């Protein structure tokens, strides 16, 4: 836990015990960090999978000698595999743009059809149906083999093509920094945003949601390596 130092005392200045105590209080005004790794925590302990339809529920799996959360839609068109973060033991929204949330994740998109909307992952309301147009949120989407940065406020949305020059990375690192007046999207380069968006920012509370969908009778398969959320404490 961070310590804040409120008073600087000269070397020969005599301070009281009250000065020392006040100078070393625990600081609850900083940020909250949360991280999920499938190596140690089962999916169902943290994630709700109730929006999965037709596909397999996300599960912890060993692939290439590495532990991931595996999402698999099956080959029938429009089946889904999805996971959304729980609050305690119930799917729920857990943050909003007023908390300046920063979401990072590492995701391996192993297979998907190159036509249609096949994946969306990021900050999305827990109750919104999967792959809904004009939904609140700040998230990434894969459609027609392109990567989009999407912001929506429930009435309108803005989707911007941010596909890397060499195409969508099979194993990608993604970050979203959401604030009151802007949203930054990062892909692999965690220092320079691929896009800073100021339009149609979400108005409602959000959770972390990762969803994939099959198209044209082709499996969509994805492996989540890890996800983390940083947000401000209550102000």
C-alpha positions in Angstrom: 0.0 0.0 0.0 1.4 3.5 -0.9 2.6 5.9 1.7 2.2 9.6 1.3 4.6 12.0 2.9 2.9 15.3 3.7 5.7 17.2 5.5 9.3 17.6 4.7 11.4 18.3 7.8 14.9 19.8 7.8 17.6 17.6 9.1 17.9 19.5 12.5 14.2 20.2 12.8 12.7 18.5 15.8 9.3 16.9 15.0 6.7 15.5 17.4 5.3 11.9 17.3 2.2 13.4 15.8 4.2 14.8 12.9 5.7 11.3 12.3 2.3 9.6 12.4 0.7 12.1 10.2 3.5 11.8 7.7 3.2 8.0 7.4 -0.5 7.3 7.2 -1.7 4.7 4.8 -2.9 6.4 1.5 -6.2 5.1 0.2 -6.5 7.7 -2.4 -4.4 6.0 -5.1 -5.4 3.3 -7.6 -6.8 -0.2 -7.3 -5.0 -3.0 -9.2 -6.7 -6.3 -10.2 -5.2 -9.1 -12.2 -6.5 -12.5 -13.4 -4.3 -15.4 -14.4 -5.8 -18.8 -15.4 -2.7 -20.5 -13.9 -4.1 -20.2 -10.4 -7.8 -19.3 -10.5 -10.5 -21.4 -12.1 -12.7 -19.6 -14.6 -16.0 -20.1 -12.7 -14.5 -18.6 -9.6 -14.2 -15.2 -11.2 -16.1 -15.2 -14.5 -19.8 -15.7 -15.5 -20.2 -17.7 -18.7 -24.0 -17.5 -18.9 -24.0 -15.6 -22.2 -22.4 -18.5 -24.0 -24.8 -19.9 -26.6 -24.2 -23.1 -28.5 -20.4 -23.0 -28.1 -18.3 -24.3 -25.3 -18.0 -22.5 -21.9 -14.6 -21.0 -21.5 -12.3 -23.3 -19.5 -8.7 -23.4 -18.3 -6.7 -25.4 -20.8 -3.0 -26.3 -21.5 -2.0 -25.4 -25.0 1.6 -25.4 -26.3 2.7 -26.1 -22.7 1.1 -22.9 -21.5 -2.1 -22.3 -19.4 -4.8 -20.2 -21.0 -8.5 -19.7 -20.8 -9.9 -21.4 -23.9 -12.9 -20.0 -25.8 -14.3 -22.3 -28.6 -17.6 -21.6 -30.5 -17.9 -24.8 -32.4 -18.4 -24.8 -36.1 -22.1 -23.9 -36.4 -22.8 -20.3 -37.5 -23.5 -17.7 -34.8 -22.6 -19.9 -31.8 -20.8 -18.0 -29.1 -18.3 -18.5 -26.2 -18.2 -15.7 -23.7 -17.0 -14.7 -20.3 -17.9 -11.6 -18.2 -16.4 -10.6 -14.8 -18.3 -11.2 -11.7 -18.7 -9.0 -8.6 -18.6 -11.5 -5.7 -20.4 -14.4 -7.3 -22.7 -12.6 -9.7 -22.2 -11.1 -13.1 -22.2 -7.3 -12.6 -20.8 -4.0 -13.8 -17.7 -3.0 -11.8 -16.4 0.3 -13.1 -17.1 3.4 -15.2 -15.3 6.1 -17.1 -15.4 8.3 -14.0 -12.9 5.9 -12.4 -10.5 6.2 -15.3 -10.2 2.5 -15.8 -7.2 1.0 -17.6 -7.8 -2.5 -19.0 -5.0 -4.7 -20.4 -5.1 -8.2 -21.7 -3.2 -10.7 -23.8 -5.3 -12.7 -26.3 -4.4 -15.3 -28.9 -6.9 -15.5 -31.7 -6.1 -19.0 -33.0 -8.9 -19.3 -35.6 -11.8 -17.4 -37.1 -13.6 -16.8 -40.3 -12.4 -13.7 -42.2 -16.0 -12.6 -42.9 -18.3 -11.2 -40.3 -18.1 -10.0 -36.7 -16.3 -12.7 -34.8 -14.9 -11.2 -31.6 -15.4 -8.3 -29.2 -13.5 -7.8 -26.0 -13.1 -4.9 -23.6 -15.3 -2.8 -21.3 -19.0 -3.6 -22.0 -22.1 -3.6 -19.7 -22.6 -7.0 -18.3 -26.3 -7.2 -19.2 -25.9 -6.2 -22.9 -26.5 -9.0 -25.4 -23.5 -10.2 -27.2 -22.6 -8.5 -30.5 -25.3 -5.9 -30.1 -25.2 -2.8 -32.3 -25.0 0.6 -30.6 -24.1 -0.8 -27.2 -22.4 1.1 -24.4 -18.8 0.3 -24.1 -15.2 0.8 -25.1 -13.8 -2.3 -26.7 -12.0 -4.1 -29.5 -13.9 -5.9 -32.3 -12.7 -8.2 -35.1 -14.9 -8.0 -38.2 -14.1 -8.9 -41.8 -10.5 -9.7 -40.7 -10.0 -6.1 -39.4 -9.4 -4.9 -35.9 -11.7 -2.1 -34.7 -11.6 0.3 -31.7 -15.2 0.8 -30.7 -16.8 3.3 -28.4 -20.6 3.5 -27.9 -23.0 5.4 -25.7 -26.1 3.3 -26.2 -27.5 5.6 -28.9 -24.6 5.8 -31.3 -21.2 4.2 -31.7 -17.9 4.9 -33.4 -15.9 2.1 -34.9 -12.4 2.9 -36.2 -10.2 0.5 -38.1 -6.9 0.2 -36.2 -5.6 -3.0 -38.0 -1.8 -3.2 -37.8 0.0 -2.7 -41.1 0.9 -6.4 -41.1 -2.6 -7.6 -40.2 -4.2 -8.7 -36.9 -1.6 -10.2 -34.6 -2.3 -13.8 -33.8 -1.1 -13.2 -30.2 -1.9 -9.6 -29.3 -1.4 -7.4 -26.3 -4.3 -4.9 -25.9 -4.9 -1.9 -23.7 -7.8 0.5 -23.2 -7.5 3.7 -21.2 -11.0 5.2 -20.6 -11.5 8.7 -19.2 -14.2 11.3 -18.9 -13.5 12.9 -22.3 -11.4 10.4 -24.3 -10.5 6.7 -24.7 -7.1 5.5 -25.9 -6.6 2.1 -27.6 -3.3 0.3 -27.7 -2.2 -2.7 -29.7 1.1 -4.4 -28.8 2.8 -1.0 -28.4 1.7 -0.1 -24.9 3.3 3.3 -25.0 1.8 4.8 -28.1 -1.9 4.6 -28.7 -3.2 3.3 -32.0 -6.2 5.6 -31.5 -7.4 8.3 -29.2 -11.2 8.6 -29.4 -13.3 11.4 -28.1 -16.7 10.5 -29.7 -19.6 8.4 -28.4 -18.0 7.5 -25.1 -19.9 5.1 -22.8 -22.3 6.7 -20.3 -23.1 3.6 -18.2 -21.3 1.2 -15.8 -19.2 -1.4 -17.4 -17.5 -4.8 -16.8 -14.8 -6.8 -18.6 -16.3 -9.0 -21.3 -14.6 -11.3 -23.8 -16.7 -12.9 -26.5 -16.2 -14.8 -29.7 -18.7 -15.9 -32.4 -18.6 -18.4 -35.2 -19.4 -17.4 -38.8 -19.9 -19.3 -42.0 -19.8 -22.6 -40.1 -16.2 -22.0 -39.0 -15.0 -22.3 -35.4 -13.7 -19.2 -33.7 -11.1 -20.2 -31.1 -9.3 -17.8 -28.7 -7.0 -18.2 -25.8 -6.9 -15.6 -23.0 -3.5 -15.4 -21.4 -4.3 -12.8 -18.7 -6.2 -9.7 -18.0 -5.7 -6.8 -15.6 -7.7 -3.7 -14.5 -6.5 -0.6 -12.9 -8.9 2.1 -11.7 -9.1 5.0 -9.3 -10.3 4.5 -5.7 -13.6 6.2 -4.9 -13.3 10.0 -5.0 
